[in-house]
């Protein structure tokens, strides 16, 4: 009697059709053009607001010191 290990439930059955292979398309960008766009975005006021918003959001998640209340007599 041969022992056959149970099938792994995470794998598809052997008789099921294989999914189509994933195709990755390569996209090329011009570095000078990207740098120019980045410079323009950073000088815009909306970028400054985004940075401010990130600072304010960071403050919300910063660990706050535990304050102890003095017991009343």
C-alpha positions in Angstrom: 0.0 0.0 0.0 1.6 3.3 -1.1 1.1 6.4 0.9 0.1 9.4 -1.2 0.4 12.7 0.6 -2.8 14.8 0.6 -3.1 17.5 -2.1 -2.1 21.0 -1.0 -5.4 23.0 -1.0 -3.5 26.2 -2.0 -2.5 24.7 -5.3 -5.0 24.3 -8.2 -6.0 20.8 -9.2 -3.6 19.1 -11.7 -6.3 18.9 -14.4 -7.3 22.6 -14.2 -6.3 24.9 -17.0 -3.3 27.2 -16.2 -4.0 31.0 -16.1 -2.4 33.1 -18.8 1.1 34.3 -18.1 1.5 37.9 -16.8 2.9 40.3 -19.3 4.8 43.3 -17.9 5.2 46.3 -20.2 8.3 48.4 -19.9 7.7 52.2 -19.8 10.5 54.6 -20.3 10.4 58.2 -19.2 12.8 61.1 -19.9 14.8 61.9 -16.7 15.2 65.6 -17.5 11.4 65.9 -18.2 10.6 64.1 -14.9 13.0 66.4 -13.0 11.5 69.5 -14.5 8.0 68.3 -13.6 9.1 67.5 -10.1 10.7 71.0 -9.7 7.5 72.6 -10.9 5.4 70.6 -8.5 7.6 71.3 -5.5 7.5 75.1 -6.2 3.7 75.0 -6.4 1.7 76.0 -3.3 -0.3 72.8 -3.4 2.9 70.8 -2.7 3.5 73.0 0.4 0.0 72.3 1.6 0.6 68.5 1.1 3.7 68.7 3.2 1.8 70.6 5.9 -1.0 68.1 5.8 1.6 65.3 6.3 3.0 67.1 9.3 -0.4 67.5 10.8 -1.3 63.9 10.1 2.0 62.8 11.7 1.1 64.7 14.9 -2.1 62.8 15.2 -0.3 59.5 15.4 2.7 60.6 17.5 2.9 58.9 20.9 1.6 61.2 23.6 3.2 61.2 27.1 1.1 59.6 29.8 -0.2 62.2 32.3 -0.9 61.1 35.8 -3.7 62.8 37.7 -3.0 63.7 41.3 -5.4 61.9 43.6 -7.8 64.1 45.4 -7.8 64.1 49.2 
